[in-house]
Amino acid sequence: MVTTTKKILKPKKGKEDVVVQLRIRVRAYENKILDASVKQIIDTALRYDAKIVGPIPLPTEIKKYTVNRASFVFKNAREQFEIKIHKRVIDILNPNPKTIEALTNLSLPSGVDIDVKMM
């Protein structure tokens, strides 16, 4: 009977490659304006040779409000209103300083909210 042993390779202890990631969350009420601003962000990042992951669509947040139609009587008469918030996530891997500077100087339309995190 012949038995074989396998050598288990353990990772070397030393410097690991550090991946700096820039995560951009974009939110807006209108999806057309959101898509246009996301395209503008991606074009700016690609101009400076950055690796991009996304845009990743996140679930649409829906806020509903119920209001009485009449102020005094007709308690059963009500109206419902809703606001939809569309969201996208863009990840930029290993951005260089020129990319970050270009993204900070970017002018986007009003109604678009941006959150930027370094990871």
Residue pairs with C-beta under 8 A, 6 or more apart in sequence:
19 93
19 94
20 93
20 94
20 95
20 118
20 119
21 91
21 92
21 93
21 94
21 118
21 119
22 91
22 92
22 93
22 95
22 100
22 103
22 116
22 117
22 118
22 119
23 89
23 90
23 91
23 92
23 116
23 117
23 118
23 119
24 41
24 89
24 90
24 91
24 92
24 103
24 114
24 115
24 116
25 87
25 88
25 89
25 114
25 115
25 116
25 117
26 34
26 37
26 38
26 41
26 55
26 87
26 88
26 89
26 90
26 112
26 113
26 114
27 34
27 85
27 86
27 87
27 112
27 113
27 114
27 115
28 34
28 37
28 85
28 86
28 111
28 112
28 113
29 83
29 84
29 85
29 86
29 111
30 86
30 111
31 86
33 109
33 111
33 112
34 86
34 88
34 112
36 109
37 108
37 109
37 112
38 55
38 88
38 90
40 106
40 108
41 90
41 103
41 106
41 108
42 52
42 54
42 55
42 90
44 99
44 102
44 103
44 106
45 52
45 90
45 92
45 95
45 99
45 102
45 103
46 52
47 102
48 95
48 96
48 98
48 99
48 102
50 92
50 93
50 94
50 95
50 96
50 99
51 92
51 93
51 94
52 90
52 91
52 92
52 93
53 90
53 91
53 92
53 93
54 88
54 89
54 90
54 91
55 88
55 89
55 90
56 88
56 89
56 90
56 91
57 86
57 87
57 88
58 87
58 88
58 89
59 87
60 84
60 85
60 86
60 87
61 84
61 85
61 87
62 82
62 83
62 84
62 85
63 82
63 83
63 85
64 80
64 81
64 82
65 80
65 81
65 82
65 83
66 78
66 79
66 80
67 78
67 79
67 80
67 81
68 74
68 75
68 77
68 78
68 79
69 77
69 78
69 79
70 77
92 99
95 103
103 116
108 114
